[in-house]
Amino acid sequence: MRAVEITSFGAPEVLREVQRDDPVAGAGEALIRVSASGVNRPDVLQRKGHYPVPPGASDLPGLEVAGVIETGDASALAAAGFKLGDRVCALVAGGGYAQLCVAPIGQILPVPAGLGDIEAASLPETFFTVWSNVFDRARLKAGETLLIQGGSSGIGVTAIQMAKAAGATVIATAGSDHKCAACVQLGADHAINYRQSDFVDEVKRITEGRGVDVILDMVAGAYVARELKCLAEDGRLVFIAVQGGIEAQIDAGVVLRKRLTITGSTLRPRPLVFKAAIAASLRATVWPWIEAGNIRPVIYKVFPAAQAAAAHTLMESNQHIGKLVLEW
């Protein structure tokens, strides 16, 4: 099969198309013939040597794919309601940048009605991540307010739409007026250009001093102390990345007085049963939102798979709004 591998840790140019042996599905797994592969920030971290491959996972980058089921564990597929030839998308722990990819059956989802494979390939990584962190860990409920740091990112455009579909008020931050406008167009109630305004002051103004119930943060670092000032009583701050650094200072007194929760998680190393539970929640709750048109995939650009390096270059430029996808 054709695949894109990381030849050594470094700049995007270390990504090269190669020929690899076809993978083989084992017990509880399916082999997907891949039409499209999503590109995500963790792929960039892996390419740089900062995101180790979990034991047993493929060394190839790529955490989400869409295509058709070619072979697999027949009894497990049947139990999950799948059959050979079904169009599906899947979250994987690696190996997504390839024409064939093995996926645990519990992490496979049907392509939502009305979507193509390119759109479907953009769903799993961000949708699993947002559901796990915003809804499971941070317990966002209808009527609450969510602040999303980086609203125009792949995670951001997903979180905006999922939170709105769930009945929440959404405030998003972005680095330009153009990106802020895109966040509002996707459903955000308010968008803050963090290069022009202090997001703490703006959140206090928008919420009339109350603060927000949940913050989804991909920055960490110096943002943390400022974010605690944005939280309402019983607010929850959840980290999913540390682009601003792993060290932060907090005012423990604020945490005590407001009864705040500070949490976070990474998805890739979690056990299969954990990810399968998220898949079940998505299929029951979020897939109907997509099929009803309440949520739509946001694809910024599609690259031929051989141009994965160009996709990574664009990812690192932070000029995109939404998702980048490789097409096979």
Secondary structure, DSSP 8 states (H G I E B T S, - for coil): -EEEEESSSSSGGGEEEEE-------TTEEEEEEEEEEE-HHHHHHHHT-S---TTS-SS--SEEEEEEEEE-HHHHHHTT--TT-EEEEE-SS--SBSEEEEEGGGEEE--TT--HHHHHTSHHHHHHHIIIIIIIS---TT-EEEEESTTSHHHHHHHHHHHHTT-EEEEEESSHHHHHHHHHTT-SEEEETTTS-HHHHHHHHTTT--EEEEEES--TTHHHHHHHHEEEEEEEEES--TT-S-----HHHHHHHT-EEEE--STTS-HHHHHHHHHHIIIIIHHHHHTTSS---EEEEEEGGGHHHHHHHHHHT---SEEEEE-
